[in-house]
């Protein structure tokens, strides 16, 4: 797990840096005006598709499904349950998503009119939308490969997909910018999406070609076993609908933001986009912990080990909260410095920096809620039958965002829209936390709430101290460094001094320092807890 987390963290960081380079190129070449706004309306398609097909719905459905198939694979008497699952799901997925791609290309003008009715140049947005629509099929294949590989314990190729994606976008912009303008960025989305599939497909094919483990009485001539009824229902609307509705509702926050921002002065959509991309960096890094542990949680539930799943979920939630709150404190304290360092050059001027920084500070207020939603939803969707409660909670938060944003946008512009986003996602996080103890992973809500409250208090102190210190340092790079150091110092002091905070998990210790007695005890515990009936052991598989 530690090795997988390190690999995922490293590649996530590389992908995030390349994402910033991509945004810097967009800001430098095209600024924050009407042309960039048109592209960002088209960018809604890959943003929506990535959430549905890579990050949320596809993973939440398929990781548990592949985990259960792998658990049955050990004792399978006929065929390979994993290959049978692929045969039952992949062809239908490809046909369905390909049809959606065709519809998006055909109805791009109508889609742009719905997403951004106040856009000054809808024709440019339509052209870009048709180019980005081709990524939907590639995203579906990339998400399928990622879910299957993570369930197999292979984290390297899935962690590299956003590196490949951003490389494709950056390269296409640099090559095609002169003749095609901002349309080159839309073409880059299509190229990058194909690269996401290519970096994973060879590894997945090797996994599927591996000779499955068979019992003594099985022969290689036996036909492959079809998935059991519970697995076949993956393709039934009643089974996947809760996950899909949740993912669609969550991503609809962006639709509401861009709809509300389209009547605002040119550049408002761009300011929201740049602010959101930078502000969400801490959330992305914090959720990598949950990404790595989600297959382990699914295998634990498949093996019937609810206590192990609960311990992992609670630990991951609090560790993710530490990361995201430290990042949010730094973002709020040094927002103008961050935006200036990253984007203020070329067509992106000082006015754009000030506007983006103001929005980014407000966005950061909802980062803890974003992280909690991304982590807590795994408690609801790790079981064999997903529940409707997460979709209901997300819809409630979305309604709060829409109503608050409609009121705040005319008064405060993009800042008001960002505030509505933070309010809506925080409401969703509170609802998911309150209902988590009744789900398949019965977390201790009170214990988690107390730990999160302590961490939030530390975040508030860190934000104030870092903001105050950054005011007295003039160079932006040095000012940002001072703010980050102050935030890190405050959180380190809090974690080490909080004697009454057992909820904050300690850093993992290296296994090399265990005594022989500890090794013997760990080995005995593992032997006693080893699953029976063909289930896959929880510690099987590392990054490949």
Residue, then its C-alpha position, 0 to 999 in steps of 0.5 A: x500500500x505504501x509503495x502504491x501510494x508513493x507511485x500514485x502520488x508521484x505520477x499525480x504530482x507530475x500530472x498536476x504540474x503538466x496540468x498547470x503548464x497546460x493552463x499556463x499555455x492557455x492563459x499565455x496564448x489566449x488570455x481570459x477573454x471571449x475566445x478562452x470562454x468559448x473553449x471552456x464551454x466545450x471543455x465541459x464535455x471532457x470534464x463531465x465525461x472524466x468524472x462519469x467515466x474515469x473518476x467516479x461512476x466507472x470506478x465506483x461500479x467496476x472496482x468492486x465488481x472486479x474485486x469480487x471477480x478476483x475473489x472468485x477466481x482463486x476457487x473457480x471450477x470453470x473458466x475465469x470470472x474476470x474474463x467473463x466479466x470483461x466479455x459481459x460488460x466491455x462490448x456493451x459499454x463501447x457501443x453505448x458510449x459510441x452512440x453518445x459521441x455521435x449524438x454530442x457531435x450532431x447536437x453540439x449547437x443545441x448543447x452550447x446554447x443550453x450550457x452558455x446562452x450568453x456566450x458572445x461567439x457560440x460558433x467557436x464553442x460549437x467547433x470546439x465542442x465537436x472536437x472534444x466530444x470525441x474524447x467520450x469514447x476514449x475516456x470510457x475505455x480509459x476508465x474501464x482499464x483504470x478500474x480493472x487495473x486498480x482492482x488487480x493491484x496495478x496502480x502505475x498505468x492508471x496513475x499515468x493517464x493524466x500525464x499522457x492526457x496533458x502531454x497530448x493537449x500541450x503538444x497539440x496546442x504547440x503544433x496547431x496553435x498558429x493555423x487553428x487558434x484555440x481550436x487546437x486545444x480542443x483537438x488536443x483533448x481528443x489526442x490526449x484522451x487516446x493516449x490515456x487508453x494507450x498507456x493502460x491497454x498493454x498492461x491490462x491485456x497482460x493481466x487478462x492473458x495470465x493463466x487463471x488459478x484453477x482448482x485441482x479438478x478443473x481443466x483448461x477446456x472448460x468454458x468460462x463461467x459467466x458472471x453470477x446474477x449480481x454481477x450481470x446486473x451491473x448493466x441493469x439500470x436499477x443497479x448502476x443508476x445510483x452511481x451514475x446519477x450521483x456522478x452526473x449530479x456532482x459534475x453538474x456543479x460546473x454546468x451551473x457555474x458556467x450557466x450563471x457566469x455566461x451573462x457576466x462580463x467576458x472572462x468570468x468563465x475563465x477566472x472561475x476555471x483557472x481558480x478552480x483548477x489551482x484551488x483543487x490541487x490539494x483535493x486531488x493530492x488528498x484523494x489519492x489516498x482514497x484512490x489507492x485504498x478503495x480496491x482494498x476496501x472493496x476486497x475487504x468487503x468481498x471477504x466479509x471483513x467489515x472491521x478492516x474496511x472501517x479502519x481504512x476508511x476512517x484513517x484515509x478520511x482524516x489523513x486526506x483532511x490533513x492534506x486538503x486543509x493544509x493546502x486550502x490554508x496555503x491557497x487562501x493565504x497566498x492566492x494572489x502570489x500563486x496566480x501571479x506566479x502561474x499565469x500572469x504573463x502574455x495575455x493574462x494581465x494583473x486584472x485577471x490575476x486579482x479576479x482569479x485570486x479572489x475567486x480562488x480564495x472562496x473556492x478553497x473554503x469548499x475544499x474540505x467538503x469536496x474531499x469528504x464527498x469524494x472519500x465518503x461516497x466509497x462507504x456507500x458504493x463499495x457494497x454489491x448494491x449501491x444506494x440512492x442516498x449519495x445521489x440525494x445528498x448531492x442533489x440537495x447540495x446542487x440545489x443549494x448551489x443553484x439557488x445561492x448562485x442565482x442570488x449571488x452572481x448578480x451581486x458579487x459576480x464570479x466570487x458569488x458563484x464560487x461561494x455558492x459552490x463551496x456552500x453546496x458541496x459542504x452541505x453534501x459532505x455533512x449529509x454524507x457524513x451523518x448517514x455514513x454509520x448506517x452503510x456497508x462500512x459503518x464508520x464512527x461518525x462522532x469520532x470522525x466529526x471530532x477529528x475533522x473539527x480539530x483539524x479545521x480549527x488548526x486550518x483556521x489558525x494556519x490560514x491567519x498566521x500564513x496570511x499575516x506573514x505573507x503580507x510582509x514579504x514582497x517577492x511573490x515566490x518568497x511570499x508563497x514559500x513563507x506562507x507554505x512554511x507557516x502553514x506546515x509548521x502550524x499543522x505539524x505543531x498541532x498534530x504533534x501537540x494534540x495529546x487528546x486527539x487520538x483520531x489523528x492517525x500517526x504516520x506509517x512506520x517502516x516494517x524494517x524496524x519491527x522486532x522478531x516478536x512483532x513479526x511473529x505476532x503479525x504473521x499469526x494475525x495474518x494467518x488467523x485472518x486469511x480469507x477462506x472460500x477463494x477470496x483474495x487476500x487483502x495484501x495481495x498485489x502491489x503496483x506493477 
